[in-house]
Amino acid sequence: MKNFLKAFSVFSVLFIFMFISINGQNKVVYKKKTKFPVLDSIKKERAKKADEKKKITGIIIEKNKKIEKNNDDNERTLSTDLKGVFPPASIKDFKSVFHFKPVAQYYTSTCWSFSATSFYESEIFRIHKRKIKLSEMWTAYYELLAKTKRYIEERGHSFFSGGGETNSVSRIWEEYGVVPAEAYTALLEKNRKHDHIPVMKEIEQIS
């Protein structure tokens, strides 16, 4: 009898749940949207910080615009006065000094590094009588890092390219030193040629 009552109770409960389920099928109830104060406060704080960053970025951009305008207004062009100057008639009139064979920069836009490095190599030989082939790409690498840092600091307002000035070479060497060409070629595989076009395109897409 007890087992019968127990089974009947279980069956009754299941029947009630089935009845509720069948009758409540395909029915929805519209309720007021639940609010979560903590999540709302986080969203407000997020929006506040975004506005602050936007404001700071605006100040930096305006500051850079003023600097550029001032530079443009005071820009001067250096020109050469060739009056009374008579160029040599032949290359034989020049006195040759030590230099390594010219090195191709290929697709790098880093002629500034190659030319200045060649000059310093000749100076090293002139002063110390040592022939040391130096790495042009070592200098170009750290110059690219410096440009990236400035580009981020100025929120993309600074000019970004592989080109540069020869005075960057001495500046980079003072901060990071310099190494022989064989110590840093910047090439992953032997006999490959320098090609910075792909990486520069990637940087342009990010910017």
N, C-alpha and C positions, 0 to 999 in steps of 0.2 A: 504493500500500500504506500509505504514511504517512497519507494522508488518511483511509483506511478505519479505521486504528487510532485516529486522533484522534477520528473521528466515533463509533466504538464506545466510546471512553472517556467521551465526553460523555454518550452514551446510557446507559451503565452508571451514571454518577453520578446522572442524572435518575431512573433506575429505582429506585435505592436510596432517594432522597429521597421518591419517590412511595410506595414500600413502607412507609417509616417513617411518612409522613404518614397513609396509609390505616389502618395498624395502630394508630396513636396517636390516631385520631379519637375525640372524645367521652370522652377520658380526662383525669382531673385528678389532681393530686398534692398532698396536704396537706403544707405545710411550716410550720415554726415561724415565727411572725411576726418579720419583720426589725425590729430595733431601731435607731433613729438617735439616738445620744447627744446630738448637737447640738440636734436638734428637741425631745427630751425636756427638755433644760436650759432651752430657751426657754419651753416650756409651764410648767415649774416656776416660772420667773422671773415669767411672766405671772400665774400664780395667786398668787404671793407679793405682787406689787404690788396685785392686786385686793383681797386681804385687808387690806393696809395702808390702801388708800383707804376700804374699808368701815369699818375701825376709826376712821379720822379722821372720817368722816361721822358715825359713832355718837357720837363725842365732841362734835362740833359740835351735833348735835341735842339731846343731853342738856344741854349748856350753855345752849342757847336755851330749853329747857323750864324750867330753873331761873330764868332771867331772866324768862320770862313769868309763872311762879308768883309770883316776888317782886313783879312789877308788879301782878298781880292782888290780892295780899295788901295792897298799899299803895295801891290805886286809890282816888282821891278824885273826887267829883263836884262840879263848880262850879255853884252855884245862885244865883239873884238874889233879894235881899231887897227887895221892893217896898213895904215899910211907909213911909208918908209920901210916896210918889211918886205924883204925879197926872199921868197922860198928857195930852198936848194934845187938845183937843176936836175939832180939825180940822187938815187938812193945811196950811191957810193959816197956822197958828201956827208952822210950820217955816220956817227961812230956807233957801232953795234955793241950791245952789252949782253951778258948772259940771260937766257930765258929758256924755259922749257918749250917744247912744241905746242902750238895752239891746241886747246881742248874744246871740243864742240859742246855747246850747251843743249843742243837739240830742242825739244819742246818744253822749255822750262821758264823762259822770260827772266832768267837770272844772269844776264850778261854782266850786270853790276858786280856780282860775286866773282865771276870768272876773270874779269879784267883786273879788278883790284887785287885778287889773290895772286895773279901773275906778277903784278907790280911788286908785291911784298916778297914773293919768291926771289925776284931779281935783287931786291934790297938785302935779303938775307945773305945771298951769295956775295954781294958787294962788300958788306960789312964783316961777315963771318967766314966767307969762302966755303959755305956749305950748300950743297944742292939738295933741297928738301921739297918734294912735290906735296903741296897741301890740298886738303879737301875743300872744294868749292861748295859741295852740298851740305857739309856740316854747318857752314854759315847760313846757307839758304834755309835750312831746317829751323834753326832757332829764330831767324827773322820771321818766318811764317808763323811760329808760335807767338811771337810778340805782336804781330798783326792780328792774330786771332783774339788775343787777350784784349787788345784795344777795341776791336770790332764788337766784342761782347759788352765791354764797359760803356761804349758809346751807343749801344742799342742799334747796331747796324748802320750807324751814320758815318763811319770812317771808310775810306777807300780800301778795298781789299783786292790785291792782285799779286802775281809773282814778281812784278817789277819792283825796282828799288834804286837806291843811290849807293855809290861806292863807299860813302862814310859809314854805312851800316856794317861794313866788314870790320872795321876797327872797333866799333861799338860792341858788336857781338863777341869779338875776340877778348875784349876786356872783361866781359861778363862770364863767358863760357869757355874761353880758351880756343885753341884750334888743334886739329890732329892731322897726321899725314893722310894723303889721299887713299892709301891702301887700307887705312884703319876705318874709314867711313866712306863708302862709295854711294850709299843710298839706293843701291840696286839689289833686288832680291836674288837675281840670277846673273851669273857671269855672262859677259858679252851682250847684255841687254843695253838698250839706249834709254836715256832719260826722257820721260814723257809725263809731264804734269797736267796735261789737258784733262784727263778723267777726274783727278782729285779736285781740280779747280771747278769743274762743272758740278761736282757733288756739293762743294761749299756754296756755290751760287744758288743751288736748289734749296739748301738749308736756309740761306739768308732770305 
